Amino acid sequence: MATTRTGGSDKSKPFDMAYHGHINTLKPLLAQNEKLKTQTDENQRTLLHWAALGGHDDVLCHLLSLGVPVDPRDDMEMTPLILAASAGREKVVNILLKEGADINAKTSEGHSALQYASSKNYKSICANLLEKEASINIADKRGATPLHRAASKGNLEIVKLLVESGEHLNIDQRDCYGCTALHLACEEDRQEEAKILVTNGADLHTKNKEEKCPLDYCTRGLAKELLEIAESRSNN
């Protein structure tokens, strides 16, 4: 997950200023030192990374007005957009998207802005990313999609948003273990999430690499409810 890694050295002070939103102190430094705009810290983060993570749209907009790149990557391949989404910085996310940030950029582990927002239950950010055509089935290195993240975490409103976001969702997409989002919802006893998934067509009988289907992870009561939902769906 995104981390705050500012330090205490003189070199780190401009990055601290960007993170804490000290724009009036930072502006003169930028005017004096052209290289500071794209300078990186020990983790390859720029001022734009730190302004995005801190949620300071005034600092962000000033940097962008100076022509800094919108998608620099740190040592974990995180872009400012990914950091902003992971921290719930909705206004910053919106600005970066308007400036052409890569909506489907991934970290070194394959995590995207939509995956972080889905995992952390930031519904409005998820909705905006989807509206701007973020890939709904984007997967990380373990094959987990935003739906996997939301279902396993119990983020019901995100699950609803994803399944209602159109025909492109692969509701039965499998991760590297062969598990669908429904497997994870059942395993974590996320009952409402499991019901929403089955109501919207998730397959109860898909087997993972352990040859187990979602029903194998359910309590008896939940399994009964899910089977009833699936039967009702097939009869309509």
Secondary structure, DSSP 8 states (H G I E B T S, - for coil): -------SSTTTHHHHHHHHT-HHHHHHHHHH-GGGGT---TTS--HHHHHHHHT-HHHHHHHHHTT--S----TT---HHHHHHHTT-HHHHHHHHHTT--TT-B-TT--BHHHHHHHTT-HHHHHHHHHTT--TT---TT---HHHHHHHHT-HHHHHHHHTS-TT--TT---TTS--HHHHHHHTT-HHHHHHHHHTT--TT---TTS--GGGGS-HHHHHHHHHHHHHHHH-
